[in-house]
Amino acid sequence: MQKLMERAIVRDELYDLIEDTAKLEQLVQRDSDVQFPQFAIDHLSRTKAIEAGANVLQSLTFLTLLTGDKNVSITSGEVMRPDLVCINPEEQSVVIFELKKAHQTGRQALTELLAYEHEVKNLLPLLSNFDFNFVLISPEWSTLMDHAVSAAIAWSNRKILCLKPSLTKKKLRLETYLPTAWKITGAVHFPDEALPCVTVCLYEKNAYEPKEQTSDEHVDDDDFPDSRLVTALEIIAREGDRVGGHGFAILWKDHLSHSLCKYNLTVCGIAPFSLFKASRRRGNIGSGDGKLVKEIDKYIYEYDPAGHSDSLTKIAMSADGILKEISNPALEGFSQWNAEKHTLSERAEPILCEFWGSLGEYARSYITNPAVRAHRRNTLLNGLGNWRDPAVGLPILQSFTKPDLFIDGNVRCSDAFRFGKLFGLDRTLRLNIRNNDNPQLRCKFVWNRIELMTAIDEVRMLADAAENVAAPEKPLKFYGDPMVEDDKESYDFIDWMHLEFLQNSPIHNLFFDLGLEGCLAFDRRQNAFSTVTISEEWLAQIKDKLPLAGQLVLSRYRQLYGEGGLWGDLTHQYEVLLRIFKLRKNFSVTKPINLDFSMLFDCWEAVLRASDHILEPVFHKHAPVASATIDWDWLKQGVDEMRKRGVKNAGIMLLPSGQITSGELTPMGLMFSMQIDNPELEVPFMDQSNGLGVMRIVTWQKLKDGEVF
C-alpha cells in the first residue's frame, strides 16, 4: 500500500484512483442560488465532514512528495514516522497520509495524525488549519474511529478525508467514506429555554455625582455610542470563537428614564442540557441509549441547569478591561432570551449584533447566500445590510427558534391572525408616534418592524411560489420612518392580503382582521401578567369578531365529533376546548354558542392551536419544485432511526415551502399504516406542496432521480 501510494503521488495519479462513492463533491455543491441556508443542529457534523472531505479531495493533485515512512522529528532521540507527507505547491498546503495497519487501533491512527500535525507546525509555525489536510485510509471504520474523526472535523475544524482501500488485479482503488457517528436528536429549532443570557450592565461612572467632563472623556452623540463599546462587542464575539462557544450578543441603548445604564450588552449562549431534555421528550434519545442518559437525567432533576455556564460568564466578561474605561460593568439579568426579548422591546433600542461559533458561521453564510440576496432583499436592507445591523441580525437570531408564522410554508388561520397582529401594531405605533413621539414607543416600533419585515419577506416568497396568487398592481411600499404618511400604501396592502394572499377566504380574512384590529389588546395580554388590566377601548375593537372566530372553531369540532371523525390529536384539542368553556361534548349547534368573552380572550392561544388542527390552510397552487442537491443518505438515516424507535409511517415529506425533510407522515393517534415490502428500497412519501397531503409508496431511487416531484 505504501509503495502504491508513493507511486501514484509521484505520477500524479492519486486523484484518478479515488472513486467518490460518498458523493462529497456533489453534496458540497449546495445549489445556493435556489436553496436558502438552514440552521440544522443534526446536520452540522455531517455538513462539516462533507465540506472537509471535499476540500481535501480537491487538494490531491500536483502533489510534491516530501517524505514517506521516515523520521520527521526535529528533536534528537524522538521518532515520528508519518506514512506520507506532501505539499500541494499551488495551494501551499500540507497533506499528511496515514495508512491504518491491521494491528493498529483506531485511537492510534488519529493520535498519530495529530502528533504529526504538531511536528509540521513546529517547522511551519502558525500554519492555518485550513492549509493542513489529513487523509486517513483504512479498510474498516470502527465506532471509535468514526467518532474520533467526526469530533476532529466538527468541533476542532480539522480537514480530514476518509478513504477505504481495495486492490483489484494489483491495482489500487480508493473509495470516499463519510463518518456516521452523529445520532439524530430531532432538534430542528432551539427550544425556548435553550438560549440562556446575561446582561452586562454598563453603569455610568459616578452616576450619583455631578458630571464633570475631562479632556480625555468621550461624550456620546445621539447617533452612535462610544467606539470602545463596538470594540468590546467584537472582543466578546472573538472570545466566544476562541473558547469554542456558540452564541450571540446585542449592544442596546436603554430608553427608560430612570436607568443608570445608557448602554448595555446582552450576551446569549446555548444550553446543551436543554437540547438534551428536548431530545428526551421527543423520544430521539431513550433511557436505554447508553449509561450516560439516566445519569444526565438524574443530574438535571437534581440541579436543573439553566445554561448559565462558566464559558458564558467568561465570554460576557472578556471585554471588561476596555469597558471599565467608560463604565462600571456588572453582570446582571441572568435569564432566557425568549423572556428577555419581550423586556427589551419595551425599552431597548438595538444598536449592533454579533454572533460566534456555529451561529456565527450560519449568520455569515446567510448574508452571503445568493438565494437570500436575490429573494430576501427586505431582510438584507436591499442587499446593503449585514448580521451586525439589528434589522438583519435579529431575524437571523429568530430563525434559530421555531417560527411563529408560516411554518412549513402553510398559511393557517393562526398565521393570518399573527401576521395581522404584527401589521396592526405597526400601524398603531406609527399613528401614536406621529401624535406623541417618545423613545419607548420608538423602541416598540423598531422591534415590531424588524419582525414584520421578515414576515413580509415570507409573504412575498410564498406569493411568488403560488400560481394562483396575483402580484400587486403596483409595488408595495413599507417606510422605515414612522412619520411618513403611508395610509394609502397600508390600505392597498390589506386589500391585496384579503383578495390574493388569503384568496378572499372569509375564515382566514376573519382571523387576519381580528389580529389587525385587536393588536394592542392581544400584545398586551401576551407580554404581561395574567392579572393585567386590558383597556376596554382596545377590547371593544374585537367584541364581535372574537366570539365569531371562537364559535367557528368550536362548531367545526362539534360537527366532526357528531360525524365520528375525531382522531389523534383532534380528540385532545376538542377536550381542551370543552374544559375551557365548560361545554358538553354534544352541545347544541342549532343556536349560537354563548362563550364568555373574558375566558375566550384569555384562552385565545389555545383556540388558535386548536384551529390549526381543524381549519384548512389557504389553498396555494405551487409551481414545480426547483431542482437542488439533496443529501438523500442523510434523510434515509433519519427515516431508519425513526423506524428503529418504533415510529410508524416514518418517511419523506415535500412541504409547501419546497423543503424536503424526513418525519412521521401521519399525526399521532391515527391508526393507519402503509405496508412496505423492502424498507431499504422503498419509503412512504407525502406531498404537501399544495397544502393537501397526498401519500404514496415510492422507491428511494425515484426520489433521488426527482421523478416524484
Secondary structure as GFF3:
##gff-version 3
##sequence-region A 1 709
A	DSSP	alpha_helix	2	10	.	.	.	ID=ss1
A	DSSP	alpha_helix	14	17	.	.	.	ID=ss2
A	DSSP	beta_strand	18	19	.	.	.	ID=ss3
A	DSSP	alpha_helix	24	27	.	.	.	ID=ss4
A	DSSP	three_ten_helix	41	43	.	.	.	ID=ss5
A	DSSP	alpha_helix	44	57	.	.	.	ID=ss6
A	DSSP	beta_strand	64	68	.	.	.	ID=ss7
A	DSSP	beta_strand	84	88	.	.	.	ID=ss8
A	DSSP	beta_strand	93	99	.	.	.	ID=ss9
A	DSSP	alpha_helix	106	123	.	.	.	ID=ss10
A	DSSP	three_ten_helix	129	131	.	.	.	ID=ss11
A	DSSP	beta_strand	132	137	.	.	.	ID=ss12
A	DSSP	alpha_helix	143	154	.	.	.	ID=ss13
A	DSSP	beta_strand	159	168	.	.	.	ID=ss14
A	DSSP	beta_strand	171	177	.	.	.	ID=ss15
A	DSSP	three_ten_helix	192	194	.	.	.	ID=ss16
A	DSSP	beta_strand	196	203	.	.	.	ID=ss17
A	DSSP	alpha_helix	227	242	.	.	.	ID=ss18
A	DSSP	beta_strand	247	254	.	.	.	ID=ss19
A	DSSP	beta_strand	263	268	.	.	.	ID=ss20
A	DSSP	alpha_helix	272	282	.	.	.	ID=ss21
A	DSSP	alpha_helix	291	303	.	.	.	ID=ss22
A	DSSP	alpha_helix	310	317	.	.	.	ID=ss23
A	DSSP	alpha_helix	320	323	.	.	.	ID=ss24
A	DSSP	beta_strand	328	336	.	.	.	ID=ss25
A	DSSP	alpha_helix	337	347	.	.	.	ID=ss26
A	DSSP	beta_strand	348	356	.	.	.	ID=ss27
A	DSSP	alpha_helix	357	368	.	.	.	ID=ss28
A	DSSP	alpha_helix	370	375	.	.	.	ID=ss29
A	DSSP	alpha_helix	390	398	.	.	.	ID=ss30
A	DSSP	three_ten_helix	407	409	.	.	.	ID=ss31
A	DSSP	alpha_helix	413	435	.	.	.	ID=ss32
A	DSSP	alpha_helix	439	465	.	.	.	ID=ss33
A	DSSP	alpha_helix	487	496	.	.	.	ID=ss34
A	DSSP	pi_helix	497	501	.	.	.	ID=ss35
A	DSSP	alpha_helix	506	517	.	.	.	ID=ss36
A	DSSP	alpha_helix	519	526	.	.	.	ID=ss37
A	DSSP	alpha_helix	536	540	.	.	.	ID=ss38
A	DSSP	alpha_helix	545	562	.	.	.	ID=ss39
A	DSSP	alpha_helix	569	581	.	.	.	ID=ss40
A	DSSP	alpha_helix	597	602	.	.	.	ID=ss41
A	DSSP	alpha_helix	604	614	.	.	.	ID=ss42
A	DSSP	alpha_helix	632	644	.	.	.	ID=ss43
A	DSSP	beta_strand	650	654	.	.	.	ID=ss44
A	DSSP	beta_strand	660	664	.	.	.	ID=ss45
A	DSSP	beta_strand	682	687	.	.	.	ID=ss46
A	DSSP	beta_strand	694	699	.	.	.	ID=ss47
A	DSSP	alpha_helix	700	705	.	.	.	ID=ss48
###
